[in-house]
Amino acid sequence: SEMMIDLNRYTIAEDVPEISTDEIKIRAKGFLKKYLSEIKPGEIDQEKVVKIIDQSVKIDEKGNPISDMKRKIANFMVMYSRSLDGVPIIGPGGKVRIYFSRGGEIIGFSKIWRDYESKVEGKAISPHKIIDNFKEEKAVQTGDIDATNFQLGIFEDGRNKPQIECVPVYQLDYNSGSSSMRTIKFYDTENGEDKFKNLHS
């Protein structure tokens, strides 16, 4: 994995005209082609442009606001997610982010895009079995449960975590309780067991 960002310009809205989203995408593709040529275009699953906002407000000596909140686009981030043989990479890894200033200058990038060999082993359990087991598990729980996402993917870990192989998993996201906390569960595709501890976001 690699990461390099000019923190002196990140999240700071410079006094320059704002570049268009279409132009940002063109420049991001040019950066990929020139500096990250190891990334194969056929493995790019999604392209997403995120606007990073700079917010400011004047305060008095007691810390009380004395002006309206001002919001300005500080930076843009173009994020590319990955897929292997049509199956999306999920989890913290499998992503490239390219950061731009408000005016369109590249101010950094980050990459988690490991090298892997395809290796198919075993049979996958039916996704219906995973859902039935989840319903059974949550039947005794009080309060509302709202499942928001279910998908097959390949789990890749984040930066600074060694990982020899990517593993296929079923991902199930759900909200529960009065606070609507989002929980993410990953299930082994071979035996249906929880692959990792519950992740909250």
Phi, psi and omega in degrees: 000152180224152177204133177207116181222136174281095185291341177291343181243352182284133181066014178249123182278107179282155184276069179222159177298148181279132180281157181280155178297321180298318180292323177301317180297320179297315181292325179295317178297321178296320178295316178302311185296322186277317189249341182233052186292347178289345179277117183280130180305326181291346179266354179281120185269315183217151174237127183224133176256125181245134176264126180260122190262137173258121180245138180215152178209144177277141179231157177272185184295343178266359180088009179273138180293138179236012176211167176288154177291130177255130181240130181220145174290121180269310183218169170240147173233127174257121182246130175249127174256165192242153170223152177237121182053037177084357180259125184291143170280128179239166187098186184292333185272185179070038182218147170238133177238131177242127186255136181236148171288171179304326182271357175105007176280141175285126180243003176163173176204161171221147184218126167233099190210079188286158175273130179222158170250139178291136181210116184253124179220146172071180180244149181270139175290152180297137176298331178296327179294319178299314182294319178297318178295322179295315179300319180294318180296320185269357182298330182273354183274136177275157180093163183284143174232126183238105177284128187247343183201139174215125182204157171269135179205178176246123186276127173235131183284174185272192182295147176064019175240111182297138181213118184277323182220149173273141182243137177287138181217159164264131177254131177231123178252139176209154175254143180211157176077172183294333181275355182053043177294133181272127178243139178243126177241143177240130182244138176298131183285344181271319184237355177080005182281154174302127183276324182223173173292157177301138177247132179252144177221000000 
